[in-house]
Each structure stands twice: as C-alpha cells, then as structure tokens.
Amino acid sequence: MGRRHETADVKRMLGTSRLVTLTGVGGVGKTRLALRVADDARRAFPDGVWLVELAALGSPELLVQSVAETLEIRDHSSRPAIDVLTDHLRDKQALLVLDNCEHMVESCALLTDRLLREAPMLRVLATSRQPLGIASEQTLPVPTLALPDSGGRPLSAASLTQCDAVRLFVDRAAAILPGFAVTEANRDAVEQVCRRLDGIPLAIELAAVRLRALSVQQLLDRLDNQFRLLTTGSRAVLPRHQTLRALIGWSYDLCTEREQLLWARISVFAGSLDLQAAEAVCCGEGVAADEVLDLVTGLVDKSVLLREEHPSGVRYRMLETLRQYGREKLAESGEEAAQLRRHRDYYRRLAADARTELFGPGQVAWFSRLQLEHANLRIALEYSFNQPGEAPVGLSIATDLLYHWITSYYLAEGRRWLDEGLAVCTEPTEVRARALWTDAWLAIIQSDIDAASAMLDEARDLGTRLGLDSVLAYVALYSGMVAMCRNETESAIRLYKDAVGRHRATGDPVGLALALIRLSLAHSFSGDSPGAIALGEESLKVCDAYGEGWHRAYTMMALGIEVWRQGDTERAAALEKESLAFNHSLDDPLGVGVNLEVLAWIAATEKQYRRAAGLLGVLQTIWQAIGAPLSGYGHLVHYHEECEASTRRALSKSAFESAFRVGAGLSYEEALAYALEDRLPATEPSEEAEAPSPLTPRETEISHLVAQGLSNKEIAATLVIAQRTAEGHIEHILSKLGFNSRSQIAVWAAEQQRTSVASDGLTPG
C-alpha cells in the first residue's frame, strides 16, 4: 500500500547507480518495495528481472549457486560457479534483486562487486538491515508508512484514509471484517493504532488480525498494555525494532500453548512445508499428530503462517521475522537440537522414498516435490555434515538425491555435497560405494572424465570386496559411458552388456533401462542397426511395464537417432518430438538439447537447410547455457559437425548466418514451439542478409518508445535512466538516422517493426 514517493526515489537511484540497497528494520516493507520497483521496471531490463530470496539460505557458500538457480542457469561443466555466473551475465541488461542480505552481508558484497565489475549492463537492487558497503552503493533507508501529521488539526475520516499506514490497516481490516471502514466513531482509535505501531507494515498487518475478536478501541487498549509491559512502563516513543518485537510477542502470547509450540517447531523449516511434513516433524510431546491440522489452521488465521497454492497441493510459509522469533523460542525450550534432528530424519526418509519411487508413474510428481523441498533438503544436508558422526547420513541423502541433482538446477551443488561427504566418510562401506558411482555420473555429465574414472575404479574395488552386485552393475554402466567419451566403442559395448546382465540379475529396472539405452546408442554408433533397434524396443518395454516416462523419453531419443540413420526421417522426427515434449514437461534441458540436435540433423537430411540452421542457432544458446555441448553424449558430436557442414554448403554465408542468428535469438519457449512444428513457416527470409540497423539495442528500444508517444521524462522513468541520458540517446538517434524531429523517428520505428514481423521466417506460429 502507498510507497509512491519511495518507489519513484528507488527508480531514480537505479537510473544513476548500478547498486541500490534498501535498508531498514525487519517488517518495514523493504521486500515489498523492492518487488514493486522491480515489477514497474521490467520494461527497462530486456534480459529480465530476477528475485533471489536469501532468507532461507543457511550457508554463504551456497550464495552463488542460489543466484545461478534463480537465473535458471543449468551449467553442466565443472567450472567454478562464480565464473559461470559472471559469463552468463556479462552481456545481459538485467536487474538482480537480492532480498534479505543481512545474514551474509560480506558474501553478498563480494559477489555484487564482482558481478557489477564484469557485467557492465547489470543493476542490483538489494534489501538488507545494513548496507553492503560497496563503494558504488546508494542506500535508501526505507521509512515506515506515512502517518497523519500529529501537530495538525484532526483529519476527517475520508482524509485519514489517504495516509499510507491507515490505508494498509483499513485494507487488512476489511479482509477480516468485510465492509470495515474508517468512521467518525472509530477515526481516533484507528489513527492511534497506526501511530502506536509506528507505521510498520508487518506490525499493522499482525494487529489487524485481532479485529476478528476485538473492536478497534479494544485493540488500542491492549496494544498500550502490551507495550507498557514489554518496556517496563516507558511511555516514550518505541524504537521500531522494539515495536515490531512487541507485536510479534503479543501475537505469540495470544496463541494457545499448542499453537506456540507448533510455531516454534515449524521454525526449523526453510522456505515452505506441507501438512504431511508438519505432522511428521512437529508432533510429539505437547502436540499429537491429529492435532496438527487444527493448529496449522489457527496459525494461518492469525497470519503467522501464509497459505500457498501449488499444483501438488497446499503449502505453508512463515515470514522470516516470525521464523526467527519462533527459532528463539525453540532454543529457549531446549528442543532445538532434537527438532533439527527430527527435521533431518524426515527429509532423509523423503530422499530415500524418492529414490525408490523414481521409476514409475509418480516420477514427475516426485521430481516436482523435491524441487519445492530443496531449501529443506539443504537444511538436512547442512545438519548432517555439521554434526559429529552424522556425515554418513548426509552422504546417503546426497546419493539418494541423484535424480534431483541431474533434473534440476542443482547438478554442481549435488556434486559438491557428494565430494564433501566422500572426503569425510572414508570407511569402505556400501554408502561410500554408492556415492562414488553417483558422483561419477555427475562428473561424466560435467565432462570431468578423469575424475569419473578414478571414482569408478574405487567403487569397483569396494563393490568387489563387499560383494555388492548392484554397485558393480552401475560401475559397469558408467565405465561404459567413460569409454564412449574416450572413443573406445568396443570396450563400451562390452561394459554395457555386463551392466545389462548384472541389472537383470539384481532386478533393478532403473539401471536396466539406462544400460539398454546406452547399449542401443553404442550399437547404433558402431553401425549395428538391428541390435540398436532391438535394444531400444526392449528398453521401451521395461519402461512401459512400470509406467515410467523419463527413461522412456531418452529411449525414444536413442531410437530416433538410429531410425534417422536408416533414412526414415519422418518416423525419426516423430520419435524425437514425442521425447522432446516429455523432456520439456520435465524441464530437462539436457534431454531437450539432444532432441533438438537430432531434429537439426533430420532437417539437414531432408534438405530443409534454413530450418537446420535455425535449430543450430537454438542449440548454440542451449549448450552455452548448459556449459557442456552434448554433455554425456560426446560421441554424437560428429553428427552435429556433419549437419553444420552440409547446411553451410547448401546456403549462402548470409542466409546461414541470418537463420542461425534468428534461431539463437529465440526464447526457450519459442525455440521449442518452432522445433515441434511439422513444417517450416510459410514466409522465408530473403537469401541476402538484412542491412543491420544503425542503432544500438538501447537506441532501438528508445525509438520504439518515441513511436508510442512518450516524452523524454516518461522514457527515462520507463527505462530507469536519468532524463539527461534519455535526451542524449535521442540526439544520437536523430544524428544517425539524419532526422530532425521526433515524428520522423516514430515513423522509422514503426516501419522497422512492420518489416521485422513480415520478414522473420523463423518466428514460430
């Protein structure tokens, strides 16, 4: 509510400074203000506005990884995460919002300083209880919401509601009591409540909840009593942090004893949780499992828990300020250590269940659930590796989460947890053996082949010594992948066959499907078409018997390659598109990348060279984002090279580069829509490359705003730049185009847009 002046101030500051930090006490509205500014400024940042929520992040070591996850960077290389992040942002015109930096100010400062140095068009908007302390930083202390002038004459009820603090109170009160309004009868009490709360948004929201049971006057009376008690009778104006703490304390005191207990116990969760987790972790002495639902409902009614709708069901989130208060109460109770262990044990079981259920019809639901639970999984891993004697449990959790690491943004993080566990847990156990082959697969995906080979050698020794047939089966499988990466096809086939036999014997359908897929690809690569097809069809039968989708999609990808090699491009395209649709639904960029590779090869085979060039452009973007072209499928690179060479020979240099450039410029969703089209768009680009625009991207953007009739001041506000900067851009545009009026710019910009729409033959649709 309100914040018009502050919003304008922040946008103005972003126009002149690349780092703006909003400071203030908890609950004052820093995050809400940052989100409002970010939403208003989206048009100014063509490469996106990205919110990085840091409140639930326990370790500064995960800061860079968290930013990369937010930016949807799925890097499968073994490069340092900071290098991947800076390279990604280097040419991006984006706004990064770092929310809740106070518990890792130094780490946030170091990261922000490096990003701003290496990404010249990046801007950062941070929220923190203290400045980051970087030389280029501008800070804005976020004030509390505006209150009525205490020295003026009393305002009418209508005028009073124009004050931001009162407007927020009325809005929240109306949500509790439909029809609530400021009247002459309650005007003074409403004003005094807002004044008593210092205009702190969170305090106002917490207090308004009490109107379910109290009148405004009763609320005011109890606020006075509560604050007098908590400040030893002081009637002076309260410091704002004390005001908020008093309100939270009052909310806590008004909860039942069991609600207080649940509040404290839920504080061990990070991010969000569902009812099942609350029942499992928070029940015990004082709270029975069948009471948790009613207690959660009570905390939602009191605005302690926020209810969130997700496709998988309802989840609950606690504001960070309230979570910290609950954590203090938990520590005071002496339960903190036991509660953290209960939390870890719950997520240990969740990870084990996910591993057991990953090969079946519930697969996608499990992947989605693990994504939602990632912050809690981190807490569980941190607890395990930080507590004496618990590291083997952490290593087991990290191993069970293999498919979470490879189907999400967390591959590098997964390898870090596994590396840490293996460094600590050196005993020759089954857990270590499993972790070794798990870590080896992540290393293969990152193209770190030597490290993978070393881990597999040790896993083989352990598996032999301990008589672990399942370990030896996976060692054979991943050793086959290492052999293929080293162009040792015969050795790979031998290893894959060994893996197939061992997985059949142990009754492991996951390993069997993986081994059959890889063996099919190897037979295809060696020219054994009947063997490749038979193995692929067998893998489909295994997947279908379990109702499994992801390995089935990879099987169709493998079959598509062999069918294409046999010359049946129509069936090959159908197989790849069906696989692509599933990989897209699972948001698996590696699978999508391989599917698009094969579709590009098919297009070139069918002499659809413009389509092939466009898809090659798309692939450049995807492989750059992943960080490892054809990661884990390096033996297929020569097909890519042949496709590109034949396409370049068939097209003129300008035609190839034009189609390639358009493909590289498509968004992820546009690229997938284009790849799934059954035919090329009707309008083909001309063979000659279009004349490049004389304007820079920023000048082109400003020319379009001029065409929309915006003034210099409005353009500056829209793009979050200084008005003088906007005027300088327009002078450059006039000079470059040889014009002398804004109307000429408007006509030129409109014509450019029409030409672009008419000639863009690679735009899907």
Helices and strands as residue ranges (DSSP letters): H 4-16, E 19-23, H 30-40, G 42-44, E 49-53, G 60-62, H 63-70, H 81-89, E 95-99, G 102-104, H 105-118, E 123-128, E 137-141, H 157-160, H 164-176, H 187-196, H 201-208, G 209-212, H 216-230, H 240-253, H 257-266, E 272-274, H 275-282, G 289-291, H 292-301, E 305-310, E 313-318, H 320-333, H 336-357, H 363-372, H 374-386, H 391-400, H 402-406, H 411-424, H 430-445, H 449-466, H 469-485, H 489-506, H 509-526, H 529-546, H 550-565, H 569-585, H 589-605, H 609-626, G 634-636, H 637-650, H 653-665, H 668-675, H 697-707, H 712-719, H 723-737, H 742-759
